């Protein structure tokens, strides 16, 4: 059974939480949204209601389970969220769920978000030091680079995903 940080979406409809969320716009801050497939509809409602806040989906939307039904929910949710220009996604943390990761496992978990968000709103990231238990940082980054090549992405798109998008989205 997969671990989840919040097995429900009630926080996304909590009045107190939503009031606090509005402060992010006032202070020009972004929000890293950690969620998984079943929470994405509620998240899309929040994102739609706050178009001036930059949201970043963490850990690729938590594709913790790779069975057909779970992947379908994950894809549907990401497609829904990708419709909103104020949402970006970090492609990271896959090692938490899939300790025996390899390029074949990661490829579809990278390819689908890139296809629905475009290279302009995807960012490669790591979950180090947590991911360190399941592999090295250099190996992970090389795997991401190899996936970019296999997907036929341009060097400009790869640079966006490895660096430029994070600089823009996080204003660093």
C-alpha positions as CSV (number, residue, x, y, z in Angstrom):
1,X,0.0,0.0,0.0
2,X,1.3,3.4,-0.9
3,X,1.9,6.2,1.6
4,X,0.2,9.5,1.1
5,X,0.6,12.7,3.0
6,X,-3.1,13.5,2.9
7,X,-5.5,10.8,1.9
8,X,-8.4,13.2,1.4
9,X,-9.0,16.6,-0.3
10,X,-10.8,18.3,2.6
11,X,-7.9,20.7,3.2
12,X,-8.6,22.0,-0.3
13,X,-12.1,23.1,0.7
14,X,-11.4,24.2,4.3
15,X,-12.4,27.9,4.7
16,X,-9.5,28.7,7.0
17,X,-7.0,27.2,4.6
18,X,-8.5,29.0,1.6
19,X,-8.4,32.3,3.5
20,X,-4.7,31.8,4.2
21,X,-4.1,30.8,0.6
22,X,-5.3,34.3,-0.5
23,X,-2.4,35.8,1.4
24,X,0.0,34.3,-1.1
25,X,-1.3,36.5,-3.9
26,X,-1.0,39.6,-1.6
27,X,2.7,38.8,-1.0
28,X,3.4,37.4,-4.5
29,X,4.2,34.0,-3.2
30,X,3.8,30.6,-4.9
31,X,2.3,27.4,-3.4
32,X,3.8,23.9,-3.8
33,X,0.8,21.6,-4.1
34,X,1.5,18.1,-2.9
35,X,-1.3,15.8,-3.9
36,X,-2.2,12.6,-5.7
37,X,-4.7,11.6,-8.3
38,X,-7.9,11.6,-6.4
39,X,-7.3,15.1,-5.0
40,X,-6.7,16.7,-8.4
41,X,-10.3,17.7,-9.1
42,X,-10.5,19.7,-5.9
43,X,-7.1,21.2,-6.6
44,X,-8.2,22.2,-10.1
45,X,-11.1,24.1,-8.4
46,X,-8.7,25.9,-6.1
47,X,-6.3,26.8,-8.9
48,X,-9.2,28.1,-11.1
49,X,-10.4,30.3,-8.2
50,X,-6.9,31.8,-7.7
51,X,-5.5,32.6,-11.1
52,X,-2.9,35.0,-9.8
53,X,-1.2,32.5,-7.5
54,X,1.5,30.3,-9.0
55,X,0.9,26.7,-8.1
56,X,3.6,24.0,-8.4
57,X,2.6,20.3,-8.3
58,X,5.3,18.5,-6.4
59,X,6.6,15.0,-7.0
60,X,5.0,14.7,-10.4
61,X,1.5,14.4,-8.8
62,X,2.4,11.4,-6.7
63,X,2.1,8.4,-9.2
64,X,2.7,6.0,-6.3
65,X,0.8,3.1,-7.8
66,X,1.4,2.0,-11.4
67,X,-1.7,-0.1,-12.0
68,X,-3.9,0.8,-14.9
69,X,-6.7,2.4,-12.8
70,X,-4.3,4.6,-10.7
71,X,-2.4,5.8,-13.8
72,X,-5.7,6.7,-15.5
73,X,-6.7,8.8,-12.5
74,X,-3.2,10.4,-12.4
75,X,-3.3,11.3,-16.1
76,X,-6.9,12.6,-15.9
77,X,-6.0,14.8,-12.9
78,X,-2.8,16.2,-14.5
79,X,-4.6,17.0,-17.7
80,X,-7.2,18.9,-15.7
81,X,-4.6,20.9,-13.8
82,X,-2.5,21.5,-17.0
83,X,-5.4,23.5,-18.4
84,X,-4.5,26.3,-16.0
85,X,-1.5,28.5,-16.9
86,X,-0.8,29.2,-13.3
87,X,0.2,25.6,-12.6
88,X,3.7,24.1,-13.2
89,X,4.9,20.6,-12.2
90,X,8.1,19.3,-10.6
91,X,9.2,16.0,-11.9
92,X,10.7,14.5,-8.8
93,X,10.3,12.1,-5.9
94,X,9.6,9.1,-8.0
95,X,12.3,7.2,-6.1
96,X,10.1,7.4,-2.9
97,X,7.5,5.1,-4.4
98,X,9.6,3.1,-6.8
99,X,12.8,2.1,-5.1
100,X,14.0,0.0,-8.1
101,X,13.6,2.9,-10.5
102,X,15.2,2.9,-13.9
103,X,14.7,4.8,-17.2
104,X,12.0,2.5,-18.4
105,X,9.9,3.1,-15.2
106,X,10.6,6.9,-15.2
107,X,10.0,7.5,-18.9
108,X,6.2,7.5,-18.9
109,X,6.1,9.4,-15.6
110,X,8.1,12.2,-17.3
111,X,6.7,11.9,-20.8
112,X,3.0,12.4,-19.8
113,X,3.5,15.6,-17.7
114,X,5.7,17.1,-20.4
115,X,3.0,16.3,-23.1
116,X,0.2,17.9,-21.1
117,X,2.1,20.8,-19.4
118,X,4.8,21.3,-22.1
119,X,8.4,21.8,-21.4
120,X,7.6,25.4,-20.4
121,X,5.9,24.3,-17.2
122,X,7.9,21.2,-16.2
123,X,10.9,21.2,-13.9
124,X,13.2,18.4,-13.1
125,X,14.0,18.2,-9.4
126,X,15.2,15.7,-6.9
127,X,14.0,14.7,-3.5
128,X,17.4,14.5,-2.0
129,X,18.5,13.5,0.6
130,X,15.4,11.3,0.8
131,X,16.0,9.8,-2.7
132,X,19.6,9.1,-1.7
133,X,18.6,5.8,-0.2
134,X,17.5,4.5,-3.6
135,X,20.1,5.9,-5.9
136,X,22.5,8.7,-6.6
137,X,21.8,12.3,-7.7
138,X,24.1,12.1,-10.7
139,X,22.4,8.9,-11.9
140,X,19.0,10.5,-11.6
141,X,19.9,13.6,-13.5
142,X,21.6,11.5,-16.2
143,X,18.4,9.5,-16.5
144,X,16.3,12.6,-16.9
145,X,18.8,13.9,-19.6
146,X,18.5,10.6,-21.4
147,X,14.7,10.7,-21.3
148,X,14.9,14.2,-22.8
149,X,17.0,12.9,-25.6
150,X,14.7,9.9,-26.2
151,X,11.6,12.2,-26.2
152,X,13.3,14.3,-28.9
153,X,13.3,17.4,-26.8
154,X,15.5,20.3,-28.0
155,X,18.4,21.5,-25.8
156,X,16.4,24.6,-25.2
157,X,13.5,22.6,-23.8
158,X,15.9,20.5,-21.7
159,X,17.5,23.6,-20.3
160,X,14.1,25.0,-19.4
161,X,13.2,21.8,-17.5
162,X,16.6,21.5,-15.7
163,X,17.0,25.2,-14.8
164,X,15.2,28.0,-16.5
165,X,11.6,27.1,-15.5
166,X,12.6,26.9,-11.8
167,X,14.3,30.3,-12.0
168,X,11.2,31.8,-13.6
169,X,8.5,30.0,-11.5
170,X,10.3,30.5,-8.1
171,X,11.6,34.0,-9.1
172,X,15.2,33.1,-8.2
